[in-house]
Amino acid sequence: AGGWDGAVRVFAWKGGRALVRLRYHSDAVSEVAFLPDGAAEGDVSSDAHDDDGEAPPPRDGHAPTMLASGSRDGTVALWTLRL
């Protein structure tokens, strides 16, 4: 989530617990884009399927999660997270 204070916050989808607060921007964060674990290393589609039409198995969580944030101050930040 992007904040008016220039921070990006990442929350657990179960329970809503705050996982990390990222600081870089000097103005409100208006855009946040998320690339799931391992997608930067290969398939970037969230609805990818293998040859038999089945969804691939879940990733093991060891690959980085990529996050991009954009701010009203005109900056874009790229973050590599290991959650």
Beta strands, then each sheet from edge to edge (+ up, - down):
strand 1: 7-11
strand 2: 18-23
strand 3: 29-35
strand 4: 65-71
strand 5: 76-81
sheet 1: 1+ 2-
sheet 2: 3+ 4- 5+
end
